[in-house]
Amino acid sequence: MSTSRKFASAGNGNVHVGTGAFARPVEQSSTAVSIAAGCPILARSLRKSGIPQTTALWSFLRIPSWLKVFAALTALTLTTSCRIDMHVQPRQNPLSRSDFYADQRSARPPVEGTVARGQLHEDTYFYTGKIGNNPGDVMPFPVTKEVLEHGRERFNIFCAPCHSRLGDGNGFVPSRGFARKPPSFHIQRLQKAPVGYFYGVITEGFGIMPDYASQIPPQDRWDIVAYVRALQLSQNATKADVPDGQPVPSEPPKFREPGSGASLPVVVPESNSKAEEEKK
């Protein structure tokens, strides 16, 4: 068998790998030449494919460190400077101090005369319950059965825990030791109070009662006021107030479901009860 011959040129660091006249030059450093000369396996690999030339990564590693840092900083500056949009701008934290304005407040009040969407309260009486500085005594819309039913629903949710469902002030909260019992709606002072007074109490609160302006919208407040008037009439009505043909006392309601401690009884509507009686 012939032996591989390796010829090294001291001038340019080239190595000739091969046999005799078929030897081919491979460009490599002197270190790689010395390693291949002592390793037959590596020599055989060099005969087939040769040693790869210097890669781009090796060239990058030979760049001075200060030049690498400069290139990285330049690339970082160029990539970040093109993203200075409106969402990346100088800003103030809420309620922080600002030297730009004379009062040093970063949160600015609305421009005078500004009206937010949905807050154009042109009907002053509907939103305040007052005519001038005095509470009015007229409902801003006709009172129907639907208004009273909705007012009863809202009253039982927000008012009954303290005022009770009868409006006599013996609600659940006072019965459990609340410091101050609310007044009854059936006393003479509140019977003579205008409807705008009740609306104002719901909106602004009274005494230890907080306001419910954020929980109850204006329409629902008026519905509650209409139901309070109905409660006052129901507890203080006379026989003369009963419509003609209405039996006194009225017939007890009929229940579809008696209810339990966790649910209210379901009352059969009057129309359905009359139809059931006719069938019988």
Secondary structure, 3 states (H helix, E strand, C coil): CCCCEEEECCCCCEEEEECHHHCEEEECCHHHHHHHHCCHHHHHHHHHCCCCCCCHHHHHHCCCHHHHHHHHHHHHHHHHHCCCCCCCCCCCCCCCECCCCCCCECCCCCCCCCCCCCCCCCCHHHHHCEECCEECCCCCCCCCHHHHHHHHHHHHHHCHHHHCCCCCCCCHHHHCCCCCCCCCCCCHHHHCCCHHHHHHHHHHCECCECCCCCCCCHHHHHHHHHHHHHHHHHHHCCHHHCCCCCCCCCCCCCEEECCECCECCEECCHHHHHHHHHHC
